[in-house]
């Protein structure tokens, strides 16, 4: 099943990530992307913290496509299980014990 868009949780200043969610049917998949990854996607450096949510909205389609590809490929890491895209996008999925460990980057 393909993930579908969820909510934007906002910018976490301590972790320097934008939190968002995606849905796998009725299951909420908490996700995040680092500030550095978004800057890389936009080819800018050091976007102001108060602009991070706007930046996420501009890049949202690309970010979610990457997360969906990783999810469908079962490319999870860590404990709890996490999915990484460009080493900076992740979605926690502890109910997926058969996951693979693969940190290949998603093409942007």
Buried (B, 14 or more C-beta within 10 A) or exposed (E): EEBEEBEBBEBEEEEEBBBBBBBBEEEBBBBBBBBBBBBBBBEEEEBEEEEBBEBBEBBBEBBBBBBBBBBEBBBBBEEEBBBBBBEBBBBBBEEBEEBEEEBEBBEB
